[in-house]
Each structure stands twice: as structure tokens, then as C-alpha cells.
Amino acid sequence: MSATPVHGTWEPEPAARWEDAFLSGNGHHGALVHGDPDTDRVIVTHHTLVRPDGDDGHRRPPALAAGLPALQDRLLAGDTTAAEDFTDGRPLQWVRPFHPAFQLRLDRPLTDDADAPYRRAVDFATGETTATRGSWTSRVFVSRADDVIVQHVTAPHLTLDLSLDPRLPGAPAGLGIGHGAVLTPEGALLTLRARYPGSDLAYTGVTLLAVTGGTTRLVPPGVLAEGATGVLLLTRVHRHTGELDALAEGRALRELLHQGPAAATYDGLLARHLSRHRTAYDRVTLDLAADPAERALPGSELLARPHSPALLERLFAAGRYHLLSASGLLPPRLTGLWTGDWNTAWSGAFTTNANLNLQTASAAAAALPEVTEAHAALVHRQLPHWRDNARAIFGTRGAVAPSHTDGECGHTYHFSREYPLHLWTAGADWLLKPLVDHDESHGAQDPRTTAALAEAALFYEDFLTRTDDEGHLVVVPSYSPENRPANASWGTLNAAMDLSAARHALLTAADRHPRHADRWRALADRLPPHRTNADGALAEWARPGLEDTYDHRHLSHLYGVWPLDEINPYDTPGLAEAAHRALELRGAENDSAHGHLHHALVAARLRDGSRVAHALGRVLGGDFFHASLMSAHYPHRDVYNADAAHALPAVLIEMLVQSTPGRLVLLPALPDSCPRGELRGVRTRFGASLDLTWAPDGSATAVLRPDRTRRIELRTPSGAEPLDLVAGEDRAISVKAR
């Protein structure tokens, strides 16, 4: 292989837009770092910061269960618009929006180094952003060890005007702001309290300044440090009711400076953080033998070379870095953990019917259990609300997941006529699938996941009571996010995703609950098969007579292909062929990044490398990435959104390595644009790590390091064969890639 790929990115200018600011985060706090030597800004975010709306009542699921039998009768009788009035009449209500806290302002008087060389960078392996110009340096990271934003600014005879500034785009005029500043033995303690309009909720930011040399004095609302050689800033944010004891928080921050001989230094705090962050980041690497000259380019220049292997290397590394950095208290939002604007698109929510699972798609294979643990935290915290959804809307036991959540409330209340998201019943299985993958990869069943799977099965046991003329169960009402049949309304019958989810939920729950296994397997067996339509494509609705609508960004009907293993070229070749035809016919609708990468994931499972390459090309060539290497939802960097950034590593892994508990597939969809490379450290669902190397002559070598003894099926471009693995014994495999 060539020299080590670049594990970071850099720019020759400060960020002029918050979208281009380099990112750091620990899954709780986030930082957007502009790196301007004269007027630096660090925007502070926290996963808990969602703006209250003052009305908890409308965040309840609609009480519709009493009307469900009548709706089912109408739909089964052929009334294609029956579900349009299955509502409690409320208008579309978005979930509470995610927003930034404030910006740390560091203003420096004009100096004589304005023409000195400038560089800002982010190191993915450490989570540290740096900016330098002349003798001035700023370093920032968000500690996974201490849950604090750490910034260190150094320069000879440094003068800085420091303040916490809430003036960010979209901030509500009625936000009640209170500033505080006191001198301390280290330097000063700054506080900013922001109380939401019409609410008893508030959030408070606290920044401790430890100043080396010079003098510090209060200059409300901040402080002025003069003649210093360095300023160390420690920042935290808390969302709360009532008042926060800022002095107590200040004491907690001061304690971080006195935990050991090296703790009082920036490097000491960084070392504590690295033991967690670097360990996670270094587990998996991708080397595509890129040109060293291209690897050395700043990110903005590399983005202008969409066919460069160096770009894929860097985006793979950046995607894993940003995904890890956004995951902790919660998994990544639509914007990851970051935003510089209070008017965040789609509320900066968790959109669970596609985007969240796409963003976290690489977690198991890319060896990031931290991401899955964050995903699990969201799921298990909201299960009581999922139970409320099942009872209120469907009158059943068990659990039904919402399609949108702010991270706190798991009730279904975001729906409308055009988006009857309250009818979506596949959500629990869809959101539990990554937790099942995690358990398979690590060889242990999380009892919380096992219990949640039972809740999904109980829902289907109560909900699946209607049958068709052939005796098959009917999923009614049914909804395929976020599409509708060409000849019917959105709420209908037997969406392919609903069938796949019901079958998978029942069978997976049966595997973990022997006492109920026979009953749940029998119920799964009564579900209808998927349907192939007149175009030879897997139909999005299995109910005969419902016509497909092909031009849509979602690929919900191909859930059985990815991420499930229900439809694949090896066990169900006929269905796989129909699924491939459905993929061929699928349009890109509005060029959403998540649609392109979802397309690529399905194509990889169907062994179509050219289609994977085409979908990747639409994203890489569509100007989807900011200089920060965070992505946008639409081409031309329109709408800050983490879907492409976080999902891209999953696409690159899936085109090289796929696994189930009993199968390993090597090089299923290798595009011609990646003739040589090495992928190291990926995890398989049968309990082994894997290193894969391939060359332009078509040869490839895989080294498996199993932690379980078992026989699996090995699939390569040359065919299939059994493979026996012994725990603790490395196994090398030679493969012909073409």
C-alpha cells in the first residue's frame, strides 16, 4: 500500500460561514470552530437544546383506536382515500427544533501578523481543530473524558476580548438573556443564561478562563485579558428549569484543572480525551492508494476532484469522525450535533423513517459501538412513548415508533394528510435492526433489545387481525414512507416495507423468546409474499391493483434488501432480480443526498458495482459537501445536513464487505474507480474482524480474526464455499476480485 491516508482536513482561510466551520464533538457538546485569528467564533451546541413550544398537550399521539376497525373496513372494501380523514383534525405540527446555544467570541486587536501564513485544520484521530497565523495559535477539542469544550489560544503579548454571545441567526427576540462575569484565581468565570420565551426552561453556558501571564479585568458582558501568553477556556452548557448554580459549575470546571500534575494544561486534558476518542477512531481505516499530491490538498480543493480516490479516503475518514463525534447522549440528528442557526431545517430532528438509520448504517461494520449505544439510548428511553402510540392509534399492546422525534418525546404527533406518518407501523423493527446487528457482531444479546423486540411482536400480534381472500394477513392501514401509489392515497394496504418489518420483527423476537416462538413464527408465516409488478419490479405495495410511483427519493420498499437479509441474490434470486428492477426504475426525485446513498446501499447488496458508482458520483459531483466536510441535503450545498457525510462510509464498506451471522461476501460491488485498496478492522456479524486488500490484477486477500468458532458461507466473485473459523486463529483467504 501507499503512504498512510490523510486522517484530517485543512483550509488556507478561516471559515466565513458557520457551515464551513470545522467540527468537534463528544456526543453531548458540539463545537463549530471558525479559526479566525482576529475575530474567532466557536459556536457551542448541545444535544439537549430543543426549543420548547409551551404546549405539551399537542405532543400526544392522536386517540384514533376506536375508529380503526371502520377505517380497515373501508380500505379493504376498496376506498382508496379512506385514510385521509383518519386523524384527530390537528394541523401539521413539527417536533421542537434543535438550536445552537451561543458563540464564544474571541476578539483580538489588529496585529502586525495579518500577512503571515495561515492554516486551519482538524485532526480526525484526535478530534482537535487548530488554527495558526504567525505566532498566534488556537486549538479546540470536545473532551469525551470530561464532557467539556476545551480551547487554548497562545501568542506573545496576547490581548483578547472574550464574551459569550447569544446573537446567532434566528435567535428569538424574546429570549431572556442574563450575563455574568467574575474574576477567579485562574482568570475569570463567564456565564450566559438564556430563558426561552413563555417557558420555565432555560439553558446556561459557563466558561472558565485560565489566563497565563498578563492581566485580566471585567469588561461587561465579558472580560479582557491583556499581555498574556496563553488563555485556556473550559465551556459547558446545561439545559434546566429554575436557576443553575453557575458558581458550582465553575467549581466543577476548576476541579478539572487540578486532577493531576498534567491536568492543568491543555495537553493534559487532551491526553485524557484521546484514550477514548483515538481508540474508537483508529479501529477502521480505508486506504485507496491515492496520489500523495492529492492527499495533501485542502478539502475545498479536493472536493473539486470528484473522481479522486483521495476524496473518497478523506470523506470515509471524515464520515466516521463526524459520526463518532455526534454520538453519545443521542445518535446524530439531521444536522449531526451541529448548527449555527436557530431556524434549522426540518427542526434538526431525528427523522427515523430513513435518515437516522442511513446515518448510522456503518456503526456495526465500522466498529463504532459508541454510535450504536447512542442509538440504543434513544430507543430505550422512548419505549414508554412508543407504547402510548400503539395504544392510542391502534388500540394494541406493544410499541410503535414515531417517524420524527426531537430526542426527548417519542410520541407520534407529526403527521398530515400528505404525510400520514402516524400510520407507519414498521418503525420499531427498522430502529431495532441496528441493535440486532450490534448484538450479532459482538456475540451477546442485550436484554433491553430482546425485551423491545417482544414489544414489536406484541404489536403485530394484536394489529394483524384482518385477512384477504386467500387467507393471508393484511397490513391495514399501511404506509410506505413517504410515497403513495399512483392510483391511491398515501394510507393503503400491504406496503412492502410493512410486510418485511412485520415478518422480521416476529421472527427475530421468536428467536429470542422461545416461549412465544411458535405463535410468532406462525403469525409471520401468514403474511403475504412480496409481489412482482407488470414491469418485473418488486412492487412497493403487495396488494394487487396498487400501481407504483417510481420517481421518489425514498426506497422504503427495498427494506428487505437493505438492511434486512430477506431478499438477496443467493437465497432469493428471483426476488433479488425484481428488487434490482425496482432499483433501476427508481428516480432521484429532488436529488436528496439520502436518496442517492440509500440507492447505493441497496445496489451494493444486489452486487451492482456500476450502480453504486453512479449513485456515489451523483453525490461527489453534486457539490454536496461544505469545506468542513459536513454535507448538505441538496446539491450546491443547499441545507446543512449530515446524511451524506455519515452514510458514505457505510456505502464504501458495503461495496467491499458484507456479512450476516452465517455468510461473508467479499468484493460484491467493487467499482472500477477503486482498483487498489486496503480496508482494515471492519467487524462482521459472525464475530470476526477483517482486513481486506485488493489489487488491479483482480487478486485480493482477506485476513479474518474470529472470536467465535463457527462455519460460515464464503461468497466471492468466484463463487461460494464453506469456511470454518476457529476462535483466536487468524484465517487468510485469497480471492479473485474479477
C-alpha positions in Angstrom: 0.0 0.0 0.0 0.9 3.6 -0.3 1.7 6.1 2.4 -0.8 6.5 5.2 -4.0 8.2 4.1 -4.8 11.6 5.5 -6.8 11.5 8.7 -7.9 15.1 8.7 -8.5 18.0 6.5 -7.4 21.6 6.3 -8.1 25.0 4.7 -5.9 28.1 3.9 -8.6 30.5 5.1 -10.8 31.0 8.2 -14.4 29.9 7.9 -16.5 32.8 6.7 -19.8 30.7 7.1 -20.7 28.6 10.0 -21.4 25.7 7.6 -17.6 25.7 6.7 -16.5 25.8 10.4 -14.6 22.7 11.4 -16.4 20.4 13.8 -15.6 18.8 17.1 -17.9 16.9 19.5 -18.2 14.2 22.1 -21.9 13.2 21.6 -23.1 15.7 24.2 -21.4 19.0 23.4 -20.5 20.2 19.9 -18.3 23.0 18.7 -18.2 24.7 15.3 -14.8 26.4 15.0 -14.2 29.3 12.6 -10.5 29.7 13.3 -10.3 33.5 12.6 -7.2 35.0 14.3 -8.8 38.4 14.7 -12.5 37.7 15.4 -12.7 34.0 16.2 -16.0 32.3 16.8 -16.7 28.9 18.4 -20.4 28.1 18.2 -21.4 25.9 21.1 -24.2 23.2 20.8 -25.6 20.5 23.0 -27.9 17.6 22.1 -30.5 18.6 24.7 -31.1 22.1 23.2 -34.5 21.9 21.7 -36.7 24.9 21.8 -39.9 24.4 23.9 -43.2 25.4 22.4 -45.2 25.9 25.6 -47.9 23.2 24.8 -47.3 19.7 25.9 -50.8 18.7 25.1 -50.4 18.5 21.3 -47.4 16.3 21.7 -49.6 13.3 22.5 -50.5 10.7 19.9 -53.9 11.0 18.4 -56.6 8.9 20.0 -57.8 7.1 17.0 -58.1 3.4 18.0 -61.9 3.4 18.3 -62.1 4.3 14.6 -59.6 1.8 13.4 -62.0 -1.1 12.5 -64.1 1.2 10.4 -61.0 2.5 8.5 -59.9 -1.1 7.9 -63.3 -2.0 6.6 -63.3 1.0 4.1 -59.7 0.3 2.9 -60.4 -3.5 2.4 -63.6 -2.6 0.5 -61.6 -0.6 -2.0 -62.0 3.0 -0.7 -58.6 4.3 -1.7 -58.9 7.6 0.1 -60.3 6.3 3.4 -57.2 7.1 5.5 -57.2 10.7 4.6 -59.7 11.6 7.3 -58.2 9.1 9.9 -57.0 11.9 12.1 -58.0 14.0 15.1 -58.0 17.1 12.9 -54.8 18.7 14.2 -52.7 20.7 11.8 -49.2 19.5 10.9 -47.0 20.1 14.0 -43.2 19.9 13.7 -41.2 18.5 16.6 -39.4 21.0 18.8 -36.4 22.4 16.9 -32.8 21.9 17.7 -30.8 25.1 18.1 -27.3 26.4 19.0 -26.5 27.8 22.5 -24.2 30.7 21.8 -20.9 31.6 20.3 -17.6 32.1 22.2 -16.3 35.4 20.8 -12.5 36.0 21.0 -11.8 39.4 19.6 -8.1 40.4 19.1 -6.9 43.9 18.3 -5.3 44.4 14.9 -1.8 43.0 14.9 1.2 43.1 12.5 0.9 39.4 11.5 -2.0 39.8 9.1 0.1 38.8 6.2 1.7 35.8 7.9 0.9 32.3 6.6 -2.4 30.9 7.8 -3.7 27.4 8.2 -6.7 25.8 9.9 -7.1 22.0 10.3 -9.0 19.3 12.0 -7.4 16.0 13.1 -9.9 13.2 12.9 -7.8 10.9 15.0 -7.7 13.3 17.9 -10.9 15.4 17.4 -8.8 18.5 17.6 -9.1 21.6 15.4 -6.2 24.0 15.1 -5.7 27.4 13.5 -2.4 29.2 13.2 -1.2 32.5 11.8 2.3 33.8 12.6 2.8 33.3 16.3 -0.9 33.0 17.1 -2.4 29.5 17.6 -5.8 28.3 18.6 -6.6 24.7 19.5 -10.0 23.3 20.3 -11.5 19.9 21.1 -14.5 18.5 22.9 -13.5 16.0 25.6 -15.1 12.6 25.7 -13.4 12.1 29.1 -14.6 15.2 30.9 -17.6 16.4 28.8 -16.2 19.9 28.3 -15.2 22.1 25.3 -11.5 23.0 25.6 -9.9 25.9 23.8 -6.3 27.1 24.1 -5.2 30.3 22.5 -1.5 31.3 22.6 0.6 34.2 21.2 3.2 36.6 22.7 1.6 39.6 24.4 -1.8 38.2 23.7 -4.8 40.6 24.1 -8.3 39.0 23.9 -11.8 40.4 24.5 -13.8 37.3 25.5 -17.5 37.0 25.8 -20.4 34.6 25.4 -22.6 35.9 22.6 -26.2 34.6 22.0 -26.7 36.6 18.8 -27.0 33.9 16.2 -29.2 33.7 13.2 -32.9 33.1 14.0 -32.5 33.6 17.8 -36.0 34.5 19.1 -36.4 38.2 20.1 -38.0 37.2 23.4 -35.0 35.1 24.6 -34.3 36.3 28.1 -30.5 36.7 28.4 -28.5 37.2 31.5 -24.8 37.6 31.6 -22.4 37.1 34.5 -18.6 37.6 34.9 -16.4 37.3 38.0 -12.7 37.2 38.4 -11.2 34.0 39.8 -7.6 33.0 40.8 -7.2 31.4 37.4 -8.6 34.3 35.5 -12.4 34.6 35.2 -15.7 32.8 35.1 -18.2 33.8 32.4 -21.9 32.7 32.4 -24.7 33.2 30.0 -28.3 32.2 30.9 -30.9 32.1 28.2 -34.6 31.6 29.2 -37.0 30.6 26.5 -39.9 32.9 25.8 -43.0 31.7 27.7 -41.3 28.8 29.4 -39.7 27.8 32.7 -37.0 26.1 30.7 -33.6 27.7 30.2 -30.1 26.9 29.4 -26.9 28.2 30.9 -23.4 28.3 29.5 -20.4 28.5 31.8 -16.9 29.2 30.6 -13.8 29.2 32.9 -10.8 31.2 31.7 -7.4 30.2 32.9 -5.0 33.0 31.9 -1.2 32.7 31.7 0.6 35.9 32.3 -0.7 39.5 31.9 -3.8 40.9 33.5 -7.5 40.1 33.4 -10.2 42.6 34.1 -14.0 42.7 33.7 -15.4 44.4 30.6 -19.1 43.6 30.7 -20.5 41.4 29.4 -17.1 39.6 29.2 -13.5 40.0 30.2 -10.4 41.5 28.7 -7.1 39.6 29.0 -4.0 41.7 28.2 -0.4 40.9 27.9 -1.0 37.1 28.3 0.9 34.3 26.7 -2.0 31.9 26.8 -5.7 31.6 27.6 -7.3 28.2 28.3 -11.1 28.1 28.1 -13.3 25.3 29.5 -17.0 25.5 28.5 -20.1 23.6 29.3 -23.8 24.0 28.7 -26.8 22.8 30.8 -30.5 22.9 29.9 -32.6 23.2 33.1 -35.6 24.5 34.8 -35.3 27.1 37.5 -31.8 28.5 38.1 -28.5 26.8 37.6 -25.8 27.2 40.2 -23.2 28.7 37.9 -20.7 29.1 40.7 -21.0 25.4 41.5 -20.4 24.6 37.8 -17.4 26.9 37.9 -16.0 25.0 40.8 -16.5 21.7 38.8 -14.6 23.2 35.9 -11.8 24.4 38.2 -11.5 20.8 39.6 -10.6 19.7 36.0 -7.5 21.8 36.3 -6.4 20.1 39.5 -7.0 16.4 38.8 -3.3 15.5 38.4 0.1 17.0 37.6 -0.7 17.4 33.9 -4.4 18.2 34.2 -4.0 21.9 34.4 -2.6 22.0 30.9 -4.3 21.8 27.6 -2.2 18.8 26.6 -3.1 17.1 29.9 -6.8 17.4 29.2 -6.3 16.3 25.6 -4.4 13.2 26.7 -7.4 12.1 28.9 -9.7 12.6 25.9 -7.5 10.7 23.4 -7.7 7.4 25.4 -11.4 7.3 24.3 -11.6 9.2 21.0 -8.5 7.9 19.3 -9.2 4.3 20.4 -12.6 4.4 18.7 -11.5 6.3 15.5 -8.4 4.1 14.8 -10.4 0.8 14.7 -11.1 1.0 11.0 -9.2 2.6 8.1 -9.6 2.8 4.4 -6.6 3.2 2.0 -7.3 3.6 -1.7 -3.7 4.2 -2.8 -4.5 7.8 -3.7 -2.0 10.2 -5.2 0.1 11.8 -2.3 -0.2 15.1 -4.0 -4.0 15.0 -3.9 -3.9 13.7 -0.3 -2.1 16.9 0.6 -4.7 19.2 -0.9 -7.1 21.3 1.3 -10.5 19.8 1.5 -12.2 22.5 -0.6 -9.8 21.8 -3.5 -10.1 18.1 -3.1 -13.9 18.4 -3.3 -13.4 19.8 -6.8 -11.9 16.5 -7.9 -15.0 14.1 -7.5 -13.2 11.2 -9.2 -10.2 11.3 -6.9 -9.6 8.3 -4.6 -8.1 10.8 -2.2 -11.5 12.4 -1.9 -13.2 9.0 -1.1 -10.4 8.3 1.5 -10.9 11.7 3.2 -14.7 11.5 3.2 -14.6 8.0 4.6 -12.4 9.2 7.4 -14.4 12.4 7.9 -17.7 10.5 8.0 -16.5 8.1 10.7 -15.1 11.1 12.6 -18.2 13.1 12.4 -20.5 10.2 13.2 -18.5 9.3 16.3 -18.3 12.9 17.4 -22.1 13.4 17.0 -23.0 10.2 19.0 -23.2 9.9 22.8 -26.2 11.1 24.7 -28.1 10.7 21.5 -27.3 9.5 18.0 -26.8 12.1 15.2 -29.6 14.4 14.3 -30.3 15.6 10.8 -27.5 18.1 11.4 -25.4 15.7 13.4 -24.6 17.6 16.6 -24.1 21.0 15.0 -25.9 24.0 13.8 -25.2 27.7 13.7 -28.8 28.8 13.1 -31.9 28.6 15.2 -34.0 28.0 12.1 -32.7 24.5 11.5 -34.3 22.7 8.5 -36.9 20.1 9.5 -36.3 21.1 13.1 -32.9 19.5 13.2 -34.8 16.5 14.4 -34.3 12.7 14.2 -36.1 11.6 11.1 -36.4 7.9 11.8 -38.2 6.6 8.7 -34.9 6.9 6.7 -32.3 9.4 7.7 -31.3 8.2 11.2 -30.7 4.6 10.1 -28.8 5.7 7.0 -26.5 7.9 9.0 -25.7 5.1 11.5 -25.6 2.4 8.8 -21.8 1.8 9.3 -21.9 1.6 13.1 -21.6 -2.2 13.4 -19.2 -2.9 10.5 -17.1 0.2 11.0 -16.5 -0.8 14.6 -18.2 2.1 16.3 -20.3 0.6 19.2 -20.3 4.1 20.6 -22.8 5.0 17.8 -25.0 2.0 18.4 -25.0 2.7 22.2 -26.2 6.2 21.4 -28.9 4.8 19.1 -29.9 2.4 21.8 -30.2 5.2 24.4 -32.7 7.0 22.1 -34.7 3.8 21.5 -34.9 2.5 25.1 -35.5 6.0 26.6 -38.6 6.4 24.3 -40.1 3.0 24.6 -42.8 4.1 27.0 -43.9 6.7 24.5 -43.9 4.0 21.7 -46.3 2.0 23.9 -48.6 5.1 24.1 -48.5 5.3 20.3 -49.6 1.7 19.9 -52.5 2.1 22.4 -53.8 5.4 21.2 -53.6 5.0 17.5 -54.1 1.2 17.1 -55.6 0.0 20.4 -52.9 -2.6 20.7 -50.2 -3.8 23.1 -46.6 -3.4 22.1 -44.7 -0.5 20.6 -45.0 1.8 17.5 -42.1 4.2 16.8 -42.6 7.8 15.6 -41.1 9.0 12.3 -39.9 12.2 13.8 -38.6 13.0 17.3 -36.8 15.8 19.0 -34.8 13.3 21.1 -37.0 13.8 24.2 -40.5 12.9 23.1 -41.2 9.7 21.4 -44.9 10.3 20.8 -46.3 10.3 17.3 -47.7 13.8 16.6 -46.0 14.9 13.4 -48.4 13.9 10.6 -50.7 15.3 8.0 -52.9 14.3 5.0 -49.9 14.2 2.6 -47.6 12.7 5.2 -49.8 10.3 7.3 -46.7 9.3 9.3 -48.9 8.1 12.2 -49.9 5.1 10.0 -46.3 3.9 9.7 -46.0 0.7 11.7 -42.6 -0.5 10.6 -40.6 1.9 12.7 -39.9 -0.2 15.7 -38.4 -3.0 13.6 -36.5 -0.5 11.5 -35.0 1.2 14.6 -34.3 -2.1 16.4 -32.4 -3.6 13.4 -29.1 -1.8 14.2 -29.3 -3.0 17.7 -29.7 -6.6 16.5 -26.7 -6.2 14.2 -24.7 -4.9 17.1 -25.6 -8.0 19.2 -24.7 -10.3 16.3 -21.4 -8.6 15.8 -20.4 -8.8 19.5 -21.9 -12.2 20.2 -24.0 -11.2 23.2 -27.7 -10.3 23.3 -28.6 -7.1 25.1 -31.6 -7.9 27.3 -33.1 -4.4 26.6 -33.1 -5.2 22.9 -34.6 -8.6 23.5 -37.4 -7.0 25.5 -38.0 -4.4 22.9 -38.3 -7.0 20.2 -41.0 -8.7 22.2 -42.9 -5.4 22.3 -42.7 -5.1 18.5 -44.0 -8.7 18.2 -46.9 -8.0 20.6 -48.0 -5.1 18.5 -48.2 -7.2 15.4 -50.0 -10.0 17.3 -52.8 -7.5 18.2 -52.7 -5.5 14.9 -52.6 -8.2 12.3 -56.2 -9.5 12.5 -57.5 -8.9 9.0 -57.1 -11.4 6.2 -57.6 -11.4 2.4 -59.5 -13.9 0.3 -56.5 -16.2 0.2 -56.2 -16.3 4.0 -53.1 -14.1 4.2 -52.9 -11.4 6.8 -53.3 -7.8 5.6 -51.4 -4.9 6.9 -54.1 -2.3 7.1 -53.7 0.6 7.2 -50.2 0.6 5.6 -47.8 3.3 4.6 -44.6 3.4 2.6 -42.6 6.4 3.7 -43.0 8.9 2.1 -44.6 7.7 -1.1 -48.1 6.8 -2.4 -49.5 4.5 -5.1 -50.1 6.2 -8.4 -53.8 5.3 -8.2 -54.5 5.6 -4.4 -53.9 7.7 -1.4 -51.0 7.5 1.0 -52.7 5.3 3.6 -53.3 2.0 2.0 -52.6 -1.8 2.3 -49.6 -4.1 2.4 -46.7 -1.8 1.8 -43.6 -3.9 1.1 -41.7 -2.2 4.0 -44.5 -3.1 6.4 -44.6 -6.7 5.3 -40.8 -7.0 5.6 -40.8 -5.3 9.0 -43.6 -7.4 10.4 -42.0 -10.6 9.2 -38.6 -9.7 10.5 -39.9 -8.4 13.9 -41.9 -11.5 14.5 -39.1 -14.0 13.5 -36.4 -12.1 15.4 -38.5 -11.9 18.5 -39.3 -15.6 18.2 -35.6 -16.4 18.1 -35.1 -14.7 21.4 -38.3 -15.7 23.2 -38.7 -19.5 22.9 -41.9 -19.5 25.0 -43.7 -17.4 22.3 -41.7 -18.6 19.3 -44.2 -21.0 17.8 -47.0 -18.4 17.9 -45.0 -15.6 16.5 -43.5 -17.7 13.7 -46.9 -18.9 12.7 -48.1 -15.3 12.5 -45.2 -14.4 10.3 -45.9 -17.4 8.0 -49.4 -16.0 7.4 -48.1 -12.7 5.9 -48.5 -12.4 2.1 -45.4 -12.7 -0.1 -43.9 -9.7 -1.9 -45.4 -9.0 -5.3 -43.7 -8.5 -8.7 -45.5 -5.9 -10.8 -46.1 -5.8 -14.6 -42.7 -4.1 -15.0 -40.9 -7.0 -13.4 -40.1 -4.9 -10.4 -40.7 -5.6 -6.7 -43.9 -3.8 -6.1 -43.9 -1.1 -3.4 -47.4 -2.3 -2.4 -48.1 -6.1 -2.4 -51.8 -5.5 -2.7 -52.9 -6.3 -6.3 -54.2 -3.3 -8.1 -52.0 -0.7 -6.4 -49.7 0.9 -9.0 -46.1 2.0 -8.3 -44.9 5.6 -8.2 -41.2 5.4 -9.3 -39.9 8.9 -9.0 -39.3 9.2 -5.3 -36.3 9.8 -3.0 -37.2 7.1 -0.5 -36.6 3.4 -1.2 -38.7 2.1 1.6 -40.0 -0.9 -0.4 -36.4 -2.3 -0.6 -36.1 -2.7 3.2 -36.0 -6.4 2.6 -32.7 -5.9 0.6 -31.0 -3.4 2.8 -30.6 -3.5 5.8 -32.6 -6.8 6.1 -31.3 -10.1 4.6 -34.8 -11.1 3.5 -34.1 -10.6 -0.2 -30.6 -11.4 -1.6 -29.0 -12.8 -4.7 -28.1 -16.1 -3.0 -31.2 -17.3 -1.2 -33.9 -15.5 -3.1 -32.5 -14.8 -6.6 -36.0 -14.2 -8.2 -36.9 -11.6 -5.6 -33.4 -10.1 -5.9 -33.9 -9.7 -9.6 -37.3 -8.0 -9.1 -35.7 -5.7 -6.4 -32.9 -4.8 -8.9 -35.5 -3.9 -11.5 -37.3 -1.7 -8.9 -34.0 0.0 -8.2 -33.4 0.6 -12.0 -36.8 2.2 -12.3 -36.4 4.4 -9.2 -36.0 8.1 -9.9 -34.0 10.5 -7.8 -36.9 12.9 -7.3 -35.4 16.0 -5.7 -31.8 14.9 -5.6 -31.8 14.3 -1.8 -28.4 13.0 -0.6 -30.0 10.3 1.5 -31.9 9.0 -1.6 -28.7 8.6 -3.6 -26.8 6.8 -0.8 -29.8 4.6 0.1 -29.8 3.7 -3.6 -26.1 2.8 -3.4 -26.6 0.6 -0.3 -29.3 -1.4 -2.0 -27.2 -1.6 -5.2 -24.3 -3.0 -3.2 -26.4 -5.7 -1.7 -27.6 -6.6 -5.2 -23.9 -6.8 -6.4 -24.3 -3.9 -8.9 -21.0 -2.0 -8.7 -21.7 0.3 -11.6 -24.9 1.5 -9.9 -23.1 2.0 -6.6 -20.5 4.1 -8.5 -23.2 6.1 -10.3 -25.0 7.0 -7.0 -21.7 7.9 -5.4 -20.9 10.1 -8.4 -24.2 12.0 -8.0 -23.2 12.9 -4.5 -19.5 13.6 -5.1 -20.1 15.5 -8.3 -23.2 17.4 -7.0 -21.4 19.9 -4.7 -23.0 18.3 -1.6 -20.0 18.9 0.8 -19.0 22.1 2.7 -15.3 22.8 3.4 -15.9 21.4 6.8 -16.6 18.0 5.0 -20.1 18.1 6.6 -22.7 17.6 3.9 -25.9 19.2 2.6 -29.3 17.7 1.9 -29.4 19.0 -1.7 -26.8 19.8 -4.4 -24.9 23.0 -4.4 -24.6 22.9 -0.6 -28.2 23.6 0.0 -29.5 22.9 3.6 -26.9 21.7 6.1 -27.5 18.0 6.7 -25.4 15.1 7.9 -27.0 12.3 5.8 -24.3 12.1 3.1 -21.4 12.7 5.4 -22.4 10.0 7.8 -23.8 7.4 5.4 -21.0 7.5 2.9 -18.6 5.2 5.0 -21.4 2.6 5.0 -21.6 2.6 1.2 -17.9 2.1 0.8 -17.8 -0.8 3.3 -20.9 -2.5 1.8 -19.3 -2.4 -1.7 -16.3 -4.2 -0.3 -17.5 -6.4 2.6 -21.0 -7.7 3.6 -21.8 -10.2 6.3 -24.7 -12.0 8.1 -24.4 -14.3 11.0 -23.8 -17.1 8.6 -22.3 -15.5 5.5 -19.4 -13.4 4.3 -19.5 -11.7 1.0 -16.2 -10.2 -0.3 -16.0 -7.5 -3.1 -19.7 -7.8 -4.1 -19.8 -4.4 -5.8 -16.3 -3.1 -6.4 -16.4 -0.1 -8.8 -13.7 0.3 -11.4 -12.8 3.7 -9.8 -11.2 1.8 -6.9 -8.8 -0.6 -8.5 -6.5 -0.9 -5.5 -7.0 -0.6 -1.7 -7.0 -1.8 1.8 -9.8 -1.8 4.3 -8.7 -2.7 7.8 -10.6 -3.5 11.0 -14.2 -4.0 9.9 -16.4 -6.1 12.1 -18.6 -8.9 10.8 -21.9 -10.2 12.2 -20.5 -13.6 12.8 -17.9 -12.3 15.3 -14.7 -11.6 13.4 -12.7 -8.6 12.4 -11.5 -8.5 8.9 -8.7 -6.8 6.9 -9.1 -6.8 3.1 -6.5 -5.9 0.4 -7.2 -5.9 -3.3 -5.1 -5.1 -6.4 -5.7 -4.0 -10.0 -4.9 -7.5 -11.3 -8.1 -8.8 -9.7 -6.3 -10.5 -6.8 -7.4 -9.9 -3.2 -6.6 -11.2 0.3 -8.7 -11.2 3.4 -7.5 -11.9 6.9 -10.2 -12.9 9.4 -9.6 -12.7 13.1 -12.6 -14.6 14.6 -13.6 -14.5 18.3 -16.1 -17.3 17.7 -15.8 -20.8 16.3 -18.3 -21.5 13.5 -18.8 -22.5 9.9 -20.0 -19.8 7.5 -20.6 -19.5 3.8 -17.9 -17.5 1.9 -19.1 -15.7 -1.2 -16.6 -14.1 -3.6 -16.8 -13.1 -7.3 -15.5 -16.7 -8.0 -18.4 -18.4 -6.3 -19.4 -19.9 -2.9 -17.7 -22.3 -0.5 -17.9 -23.2 3.2 -15.4 -21.6 5.6 -14.5 -22.9 9.0 -13.4 -20.4 11.6 -11.8 -21.1 14.9 -11.9 -18.6 17.7 -8.5 -17.0 18.2 -7.0 -18.3 15.0 -6.4 -15.9 12.1 -7.6 -17.1 8.7 -6.1 -15.8 5.4 -8.2 -16.1 2.3 -7.1 -15.5 -1.3 -9.7 -14.2 -3.7 -10.0 -13.3 -7.3 -11.9 -10.0 -7.4 -12.8 -10.2 -11.0 
